[in-house]
Amino acid sequence: MKQLAEIENEELDRPFYRFFAIEYSATGEGLSFWLKVCRNYDLPMDGKDYAMERFVKFIGEGAKYYLHGLETPTQEEFMEKYAKLVPPYIVKMIERRDQPEFNWETHLYFNYS
């Protein structure tokens, strides 16, 4: 059984948020971005990654195909690469870090044809 100090140390080492990103482009199919930010909680006792399962449902049809391009960047990497796609009020919420539950997902699709 873990000691309280071990649990507290794990929480200090764990990033506050998890970031998911998929960038997909193909000739004739345009450019798609799926982005997700959520609180970074431990996996529950059953070991399921419910944040990932919700992201897969959000992606919808073709998720297995698009997940080949899944990235799980750090906050710095995510903001550097996708900051222009994240609304300013979401950036503020990410910086605040005072929400007991935070979940943001978006799908952006661009087609230049």
C-alpha positions as CSV (number, residue, x, y, z in Angstrom):
1,M,0.0,0.0,0.0
2,K,1.3,3.4,-0.9
3,Q,2.3,5.8,1.8
4,L,0.7,9.3,1.8
5,A,4.1,10.9,1.0
6,E,4.5,8.7,-2.1
7,I,1.0,9.7,-3.4
8,E,1.7,13.4,-2.8
9,N,5.0,13.2,-4.6
10,E,3.3,11.5,-7.6
11,E,0.8,14.3,-7.7
12,L,3.5,16.9,-7.7
13,D,5.3,15.1,-10.6
14,R,2.2,14.6,-12.7
15,P,1.3,17.4,-15.1
16,F,-2.0,19.2,-14.2
17,Y,-3.5,18.6,-17.7
18,R,-3.3,16.1,-20.5
19,F,-3.1,17.2,-24.1
20,F,-4.1,15.2,-27.1
21,A,-3.6,16.3,-30.7
22,I,-4.2,14.7,-34.1
23,E,-3.2,16.5,-37.3
24,Y,-4.4,14.8,-40.5
25,S,-4.1,15.9,-44.1
26,A,-4.4,14.1,-47.4
27,T,-4.8,15.1,-51.0
28,G,-8.4,15.9,-51.7
29,E,-9.4,15.4,-48.0
30,G,-8.3,18.8,-46.7
31,L,-6.7,19.3,-43.3
32,S,-8.2,18.2,-39.9
33,F,-7.1,18.9,-36.3
34,W,-8.6,17.1,-33.3
35,L,-7.5,18.7,-30.1
36,K,-8.3,17.9,-26.5
37,V,-7.2,19.3,-23.1
38,C,-8.4,17.6,-19.8
39,R,-7.4,17.3,-16.2
40,N,-4.7,14.7,-15.6
41,Y,-6.1,12.3,-13.1
42,D,-4.7,8.9,-12.2
43,L,-6.3,6.0,-14.1
44,P,-9.1,4.5,-12.0
45,M,-8.8,1.1,-10.3
46,D,-10.1,-0.7,-13.5
47,G,-7.2,0.7,-15.5
48,K,-9.3,2.2,-18.2
49,D,-8.2,5.5,-19.8
50,Y,-11.5,7.2,-19.8
51,A,-10.1,10.5,-21.2
52,M,-8.7,8.6,-24.2
53,E,-12.0,6.7,-24.6
54,R,-14.0,10.0,-24.6
55,F,-11.5,11.4,-27.2
56,V,-12.0,8.4,-29.5
57,K,-15.8,8.9,-29.2
58,F,-15.4,12.5,-30.0
59,I,-13.4,11.7,-33.2
60,G,-16.2,9.4,-34.2
61,E,-16.2,7.4,-37.4
62,G,-12.6,6.6,-38.6
63,A,-11.1,7.1,-35.1
64,K,-9.0,4.0,-35.4
65,Y,-7.5,5.3,-38.6
66,Y,-6.9,8.9,-37.4
67,L,-5.4,7.7,-34.0
68,H,-2.3,6.6,-35.9
69,G,-1.4,10.3,-35.9
70,L,-2.1,10.8,-32.2
71,E,0.3,13.0,-30.2
72,T,0.3,13.6,-26.4
73,P,2.4,16.7,-26.2
74,T,3.4,18.6,-23.1
75,Q,1.6,21.8,-22.4
76,E,4.5,23.8,-23.8
77,E,4.6,21.7,-27.0
78,F,0.8,21.9,-27.4
79,M,0.6,25.6,-26.9
80,E,3.6,26.2,-29.2
81,K,2.2,24.2,-32.0
82,Y,-1.6,24.8,-31.6
83,A,-2.0,28.1,-29.8
84,K,-3.5,29.8,-32.8
85,L,-6.3,27.2,-32.9
86,V,-7.2,27.5,-29.2
87,P,-9.6,30.3,-28.3
88,P,-8.2,32.9,-25.9
89,Y,-10.7,32.0,-23.1
90,I,-9.6,28.4,-23.2
91,V,-6.0,29.5,-22.9
92,K,-6.9,31.5,-19.8
93,M,-8.7,28.5,-18.3
94,I,-5.6,26.3,-19.0
95,E,-3.4,28.9,-17.2
96,R,-5.7,29.2,-14.2
97,R,-5.4,25.6,-13.1
98,D,-8.2,25.9,-10.5
99,Q,-10.9,23.8,-12.1
100,P,-11.8,20.5,-10.4
101,E,-12.8,19.1,-13.8
102,F,-11.9,20.6,-17.2
103,N,-12.5,19.0,-20.6
104,W,-12.1,20.8,-23.9
105,E,-12.3,19.2,-27.3
106,T,-12.5,20.7,-30.8
107,H,-12.3,19.5,-34.4
108,L,-11.2,21.9,-37.0
109,Y,-11.5,21.0,-40.7
110,F,-10.1,23.0,-43.6
111,N,-10.6,22.2,-47.2
112,Y,-8.9,24.4,-49.9
113,S,-10.7,22.9,-52.9
